[in-house]
C-alpha cells in the first residue's frame, strides 16, 4: 500500500479500545472499526502488532494472498483480530490513486447470484484463510466485519458467505466508503438476513459509494445494502441520522456534480481541506479533489470525531 493510506505510527492512539457494545449502531463502535480499517493498510507487522497490543486486541490471523480479479487488487489483504469476546474480520481496500482509474471503468460483470465478479474473485482468494481463523459456529461467537473502500465490499460479501456456509451470523458490519457490491438480486438475498446489521458510512463527496452506478445498461441494476449514515464534507457523523430503511444513495451524477462544485469553490476561495495528519504527506493530501480526498480513511476518522480518537464523545454533527 502507498503512503496515501498509511499513517505514521505516532498518529495512532495508544490506549485500550472502549467496550464493544452489541445491539445496533454505536458511534464508539464505529470509531474502533474506523481505526481498524485504517490499520489494515499498514504493511509493517511489528507496527501492527504494537498498535493492537496498545488497543488490547489480539491478532488471530493476517492474510495477504494473491488475487486474480478484474479489479486493481493484486492481493486481498486483511486481519482477523479478537478482543472483549468479539472477532473482527477487517479487509483493506486499494490505493486511492489506483481506485481513480477503477471508478472510471463501468465494465462490471455480475455472477449469477448478483454479486460483483471482481469483488467475488478477490474474496475467494482469502475466504478459506478467514474462515480458518473464526471460532466454531456452535459457540455462538460475536463476529464483526469491517472494511474501507473495496475492502468494505469484501466485508459485506464475506459476511454473507460466512452466514450461508459456516452458519455464523455477523453481529455487525461496519463499512466506510463502500461501492455497490451487487445487484437487486443480491440486495433481496442479503437484506432480510444482514441489512439491519450493516452500517454504511459515507463522507462528503466521496465518489466511491456512488459506483458502480445504479441502472447501468444491460440490466445490471446495482443496489446498495445496509443502513446509510452520511455526513457533509468535513462534517461529523451523528448516529441520530442513521437511515431506518435501506436506500441507494448516493447517486453517481449527483456526487460528481457536487464534487465538481466543491472543488471549484475551493479553488476560487484558495481554501484547503482541514489538516488531518501532522506530517508533510498530510499537507499534500489537502489538495486532492473532493471525490478522492473525501474517500481517504483518515477523512472518515475525522468525521467520526477524531480527536479524541477512541472516546465515546462524537462531537458536533454536520449532516446533509
N, C-alpha and C positions, 0 to 999 in steps of 0.2 A: 504493500500500500504506500501511497505517496504522502508527502508532508501535509497535503491538504486535509487529510482525515486523521492525522495523528497529532497528539499533544505532547508537549514536554512533560516529563514525569512530575514536576512540581506544580503543574496545573490541575492534577487530580487531587480530590480530597483524600485525607489520610485519617479517617475516623470511621467507626463501625456504622453500618447502614442502620436505618430505623427499622422498627418491626414491619414485616411484610404482611399486611393485612389482607384478609380474604373478604369476599362479598361485594365485588364490583369495583368500579374505577376509584382510584385514590391517587391524589397528586403526589404524595410522598412515594408511593409505589412507582409512579411514572418517572420520578427523578432517578430512582435506583435503576429502573430499566433503561433510562436515557444514558446514564453513565456506563452501564454495561454495553450498550450499543456503541458507545464511543470507544471503550476499552478494547473491544474485539477487533478494532482496526490496527491495534499495535502489533508489531512483529518481533518484539524482544521478549522471550519467555520470562526472564528474570524480572523485567519491568512489570509484566502482567502479574506474576506471582507475588511481587512485593505489594502491589496495589490491592490485590484480592486479600492478602493477609491483613492489611490495614482495615479493609471493609469487613473482616471476619467472614469471608466466603472461602469455600474450599474448591479448588479446581478438580473436577471429576475427570474431564477429558477435554482435549483440544483436537480439532480436525482441520485438515488443510489439503484434501485430495484434489487431484486434477479433475476438472470438469469439462466434458465435451458438451458445449452449449452454443446455441446461436447468439447468445448474449456475450458482452465483453467481460466474462467471468472465467478466467483460465483456471481458477481454483475456487472451491466452495469452502470458505473459511468460517470457523466458529468455535465456540466454547460451550461446555456444559459445566455449570458451577452449582454449588449447593450451600445453603445457609438457612438457618431457622426452620429446617424441615422442608424447604422448598427447593426443588431442582429447577434451574433456569437454563434453557437452551437459547443461545444467542448467536445470531447469524450476522456476518459482515456483509456490506454491500460492495460497491465498486468505487473506483476513483471518480470524483465528480467531473473531471475533465474528459475522461473516457465516456462517462454517462452522457455528456453533452452530445456525443455522436450517436449514442443509442436512442435518445429521445427524438432524434430527427428521422429515424427509420421506422416506418409504420408497417413493416412486414412481420406480423406477429401471428404465426400459426398456432392452432389450438389442438390439444389432444381430444380424444372422444369424450372424456369426462368434463371438458370445458376448461381445463387449466392451460395456462400459457406454456407452450412447448419449451421455451428456453428456461423458464423457472423450474419446470418439472425435471429437465435434464440436469440442471445444477443441483437440485435436491437429491436426485438419485445417486450422485457421486458420494454423498456423505450420509445417506439415510441409515445404513447399517451401523456406521460408527456412532451415530446419535443414539439409536435405539439400544445399542450395547451398553451405553452409559446410563440408561434410565433404570430406576427401580422397577421391581415386578408390579404388574397391574394389580395383583392380589393384595398389595399393601396399601392400596388407595392413596397413592402419592400426590402431593401438591406439586403441580407442574406448570411452569410458565414458559412461554415462547416470546422472544424479543428479537427485533431487527430494525435496521435503518435502511432505507432505500431499497435496492434489490434484495437485501437481506430481510427486509420486512415481508416481502412477498414469499420468501423461502420459509419464514417463520409461520405464516398462515398455512402454506401448503403442508409443512411438516406437522403442524398441529392437527390438521385434518387426517393425514395418513396415520399418525400415531393413534388417533381416536379410532380409526377404522380397522387398523391392522394389529395394534397392540392392545387396544381396549382401555387406554388411559385418556380421559377427557381433561383437557387443559383447564386449569383454574383461571388463567388469564393469558391473553396475547396482547402485548404492547408493541405497536408499530409506529415508526416515525418516517414520514415522507414516503409512504408505500405507493408503488404503482398498482394499477389494477392487475390482479393475479389470475383472473379467469373471466368467463362469460356468464350469461344469465343462468345457464345450467349449473355451473359451479356455485353461483350465488344461491340458487334454490336448494342445493345439496348441503351447503355449508351453514347457512343462516340458522336453521332450526336447532342445530347442534352447538355451534360456537359463536354465532353472531353477537349475542349479548355479552360474551366474554372477550370480545375482540375490540380493542380500543385503538382507533386510527387517528393519530395526531398529525396535523398539517399546519405548517408555519408559513404565514405570509404568502409570497409569490412563488413558493416552491413549485416548479413545473412538473416534477416527477409524479406527484399524486394525480396529475391530470392525464397521464398516459398509461397504457395505450388509450386513445380517445374512445369514448363510447360511440356506438353506432357507426363503426367503420364499415366500408363496403363489404360485400360478400357474406353478410350475416354474422360478423364476428361478435358484435354486441358485448363488449367488455363491461363489467359491472363490479363496483366496489363492494366488499363485505365489511361487516363490523359497524361500530358506532363512532361517528366522526366527532372529534374535538379540534376546532380550528381557532387560530388566533391571528390577529393582524400582524403585519410586518413589524418586527421589533416589539410586539406586544407580549403578553404573558398568558399562558393557558390557565383557564378557570374551569374547574370541574362543573360549575353550575351550567355551563354551556354545552355539556356533553349531549349529543343528539340522542333522543329516546328511541328513535327508529332508524333503520338503515336509509342512507341516501347515497347518491352517486357523485356528489360534489368532491372536488372542484371540476368545473368544465374546462376543457382544453383551451378553447378560443378565449374564454373569459380570462383565464390565467395568463395567456400570452399578452393580451391587451393590457391587463392591469400591470404586469411586469414591465412592459414597454413604457407605460406612463410613469411608473415609479422610477425607472432608470432615467428617463428624460427629466423628470423633476429633480432627481439627484444631480444630474449634470448641470442643469441651469442654476441650481442653488449652490453648487460646489460642495454639497454635503456628502459625508461618507457614512457607511454603516457604523453603528456603535462598536467600540472596541470590545472584543470578547476575550482574546488571549493576549498575553503581555509581550510576546516576542515579535521579531521582525516579520515573520510569516503572518501573524495575526494582523499586523498593519496592512500587509499586502492584500489579505483576503477581504478587506473592507471595500475594495473597488470592484469586486466581482459583480456581474449583472444579477439583478434580483432573482431571476429564475434558478440560477445555480447557487448563488451565495446563500439564499434563504434555505437551501437544501442541506447545507453543511450540518453535521451532527452537533457541532458546538453552538450553532444558532438555535437548534432545538433545546439544548441545555439552558441557554439563556432564557428562552421562552418558558421554560419550566421553573423559572425563579432562581437561577444561579447568578451570583451567590445569594444566600448561603446554599451550599451545594446539596447537602443531604438532609436539611432540616425539613420539617413538615409545614413551614410557613410559605405559602405560594406567592405572596406579594400581590401588588395591584394587577388587575386584569385590563386587557385592551383587546376587545373582541371585534370581529367582523359583525 
